[in-house]
């Protein structure tokens, strides 16, 4: 999610400062969450199953694979895209 910074979707004015702590403003938070949802809906070819899926679906698949590993001892392969 560093893309929102490198693409300058979030600007310095999207942060507020209070007592030395910086927080995203409502506008900045909305911008970040919009970018997050956009990323979760991007698709790619899953390296284990070989078919296209969204990042959202991949998280669910990885949770199921981990569950099977923990419950049944089936080898777990972590998702590594880069």
C-alpha positions as CSV (number, residue, x, y, z in Angstrom):
1,X,0.0,0.0,0.0
2,X,3.0,2.2,-0.3
3,X,1.7,3.0,-3.8
4,X,-0.7,5.6,-2.3
5,X,2.4,7.5,-1.2
6,X,4.6,6.9,-4.3
7,X,1.7,7.9,-6.6
8,X,1.0,10.9,-4.3
9,X,-2.6,9.9,-3.8
10,X,-2.1,10.9,-0.2
11,X,-0.6,14.3,0.4
12,X,0.9,15.9,3.5
13,X,-2.4,17.9,4.0
14,X,-4.2,14.6,4.4
15,X,-2.6,14.2,7.9
16,X,-3.5,16.0,11.1
17,X,-1.1,16.5,14.0
18,X,-2.2,16.4,17.6
19,X,0.2,16.2,20.6
20,X,3.1,15.1,18.4
21,X,1.1,12.3,16.8
22,X,0.1,12.3,13.1
23,X,-3.2,10.8,11.9
24,X,-4.9,10.5,8.6
25,X,-7.7,13.0,8.2
26,X,-11.2,11.9,7.1
27,X,-10.3,12.7,3.5
28,X,-7.0,10.9,3.7
29,X,-8.6,7.9,5.3
30,X,-11.2,7.7,2.5
31,X,-8.5,8.0,-0.1
32,X,-6.5,5.2,1.5
33,X,-9.5,2.9,1.9
34,X,-10.5,3.5,-1.7
35,X,-7.0,2.5,-2.8
36,X,-7.0,-0.5,-0.5
37,X,-10.3,-1.7,-2.0
38,X,-9.0,-1.2,-5.5
39,X,-5.9,-3.3,-4.7
40,X,-8.0,-6.1,-3.1
41,X,-10.1,-6.3,-6.3
42,X,-7.0,-6.5,-8.6
43,X,-6.5,-10.0,-9.9
44,X,-3.4,-12.1,-10.6
45,X,-2.6,-15.8,-11.3
46,X,-2.4,-17.7,-8.1
47,X,1.0,-19.5,-8.0
48,X,-0.4,-22.6,-6.2
49,X,-3.7,-23.1,-8.1
50,X,-2.7,-21.6,-11.4
51,X,-6.0,-19.6,-12.0
52,X,-6.8,-15.9,-11.7
53,X,-8.2,-14.6,-8.5
54,X,-8.4,-11.3,-6.6
55,X,-6.2,-10.5,-3.6
56,X,-9.3,-10.8,-1.5
57,X,-10.0,-14.3,-2.7
58,X,-6.3,-15.2,-2.3
59,X,-6.4,-14.3,1.4
60,X,-9.3,-16.6,1.8
61,X,-7.5,-19.4,0.0
62,X,-4.4,-19.0,2.1
63,X,-6.4,-19.1,5.3
64,X,-8.0,-22.4,4.1
65,X,-4.6,-23.8,3.1
66,X,-3.2,-22.9,6.5
67,X,-6.2,-24.4,8.3
68,X,-5.7,-27.7,6.4
69,X,-2.0,-27.6,7.3
70,X,-2.8,-27.2,11.0
71,X,-5.6,-29.7,11.1
72,X,-4.5,-32.4,8.7
73,X,-0.7,-31.8,8.3
74,X,-1.0,-31.1,4.5
75,X,2.1,-29.1,3.5
76,X,1.5,-25.3,3.4
77,X,2.9,-23.2,0.7
78,X,2.9,-19.4,1.5
79,X,1.8,-17.0,-1.1
80,X,4.8,-15.1,-2.4
81,X,4.2,-12.8,-5.4
82,X,7.5,-10.9,-5.6
